[in-house]
Amino acid sequence: MTDPYLYDGQSPDDHVASCPECGAAIALVEADLAVVPPDRLRAAVLSGARRRRPPAGSVVAALAVPYATQIALMD
């Protein structure tokens, strides 16, 4: 979308300078300066990522117990 015909023959920079609507839109998406996070945040995030989640319960075991109970009632 940087073709001059999209901007009435102007360069994109000239168009943004002369068009308040486009200038406001560009101001919304301009990047902010990156800030280095504090060391404690980095350590907390990395330890959470490295922590192993406990294994989920076996789905088969969860379904087999009620089934086995019903079978035992039929015997």
N, C-alpha and C positions, 0 to 999 in steps of 0.2 A: 504493500500500500504506500510505497514511497514514490510512486510515479508522479511527476509534476502535474499531470492533468487532474489528479485527485485534489490538488491544492490550488486550483485556478492558476496554474503556471508558475507557482512559487515553489521554492525548495521547502521541504518539510519544516526546517528550522524557522524560515521566514513566516510560514503559515502559522505555526504555533505562536510566534511573537505577535502576529496581528489578529489572531482569533481567540477571544477570551474563553470561549467554550472549550476549545482544544487545549488551551493553556491550563485551564482548571483541571481538565482530565489528566493531563500529563503530571501536574503537581500531585495528584492523588496517587499515582503509581511510581513516582520517583523513589529510588531506594534510599533507605535511611543508612546511616553509618552503622556498621557492624560493631557490636559490643562484645568483648570477651567475657564469657560467663565466669562467675566466681569459682574458685577451685572446689569449694564444698558442693556446688551444684554438679560439677563434672563428676566428682567422686560418687555422689549419690546416684546419679543416672547410670554410671558404669556399673556400680555394685548391684543395682536393681536389674540391669540387663544380664549380668553374669550369674545372678542367683537362679538356682534351678527350681522350677516349679515342682511341687509334689506330684507324683503320678496320679492321673485320674483313675477313679475306680473302674473296675472292669464292667463293661456293659453286659457281658455274658453272665457274669456272676449276679448282677442285679436282676436280670430276667430269669435266671435259672432257679433262684431260691423260691419265688412264688410258684413257679411251675412244678418244682419238686414237691412243694407242700400240697398242691392240688393232686398230684399223682399219688402221694402217700395217703390221701383221704380216700382214693378209689381202691386202694389195696385192701 
